[in-house]
Amino acid sequence: MSVAFAERDSDIFAANRATGRIAVHAVALEGRTQRARVHEAGSLRVRFPNSGEALEAVLVNTGGGMTGGDRFSIGLDVGEGAHLIAGTAAAEKIYRSTGPDADMEVTLAVQAGGRLAWLPQETILFDNARLSRRIEIDLADGASLLMAEAVLFGRAAMGEAMNNGFFADRWRLRRGGRLIFAENTRLDGAIAEKLERRAVAAGGVAIATVLVAPGDEATLAPVRALESAGELGISAWNGFAVARLVARDGSALRRDLMAVLGALGQRVPRLWLQ
């Protein structure tokens, strides 16, 4: 292939890739949380189905999923004393890539006295999908966060598996500008084979992480009392708490995840139940 044809194909590929950006700034006003600024771009949209004391935001990907080369950005900013519950209208599907990564960036910021619950539905990775995700969290002193992120490596109920692909997940949590939690996860190549290993997922294909800040052993006491269908590990340190879940399939993971959130006193968004 000539250089001219290669450059043309590259330009055509880039022009057909999806991009999307959501930025929401929520503020407290007269005892209620309201949207102060909302920015939407590309194939991402956000809707606000209720106007109670807590503001609920539902993110929608009008493109129906992501594939290699797509780039999405989500930013949630919760002002002093505001309360935002945010999630997605459906599971995010990451389809097969011919080479490039699908790129997802999530930025969460909560000011003093603010509360944020970030509760998206599952991210589903199809065979030969490639996803690179970064989650940056910035909490002021006195701010509160509860977030849950779940990933399915294929849809077991449909007889599908993610045999090969790439998944990179980078989390950073700062409190008052100080880094208190940093984690990198990377699975590459024969992912189904690696998930079978006892030290990885012991055959599980559905995982989730729940992060609570502030959090301590007392926060986790109701979670420790749960009986789970899959594996559940919990710990607290540095002023926050983490629960890890692994299950054989997405259905079992969702049941366990909803039980964990309930034990933490957090109702799930209504769209989770439909």
BELJOGI-V787003 format. One record per helix or strand of 2 or more residues. SS is the DSSP state (2 for helix, 1 for strand). FROM is the first residue (numbers start at 1). TO is the last residue. If there is no record, write none. Layout:
# BELJOGI-V787003
SS_FROM_TO ; SS_FROM_TO
This chain:
# BELJOGI-V787003
2_3_15 ; 1_19_29 ; 1_32_42 ; 1_44_47 ; 1_55_61 ; 1_71_78 ; 1_83_88 ; 1_92_94 ; 1_102_110 ; 1_115_119 ; 1_123_125 ; 1_129_139 ; 1_144_153 ; 2_156_158 ; 1_165_175 ; 1_178_189 ; 2_191_195 ; 1_206_213 ; 2_217_224 ; 1_231_237 ; 1_240_247 ; 2_250_263 ; 2_270_273
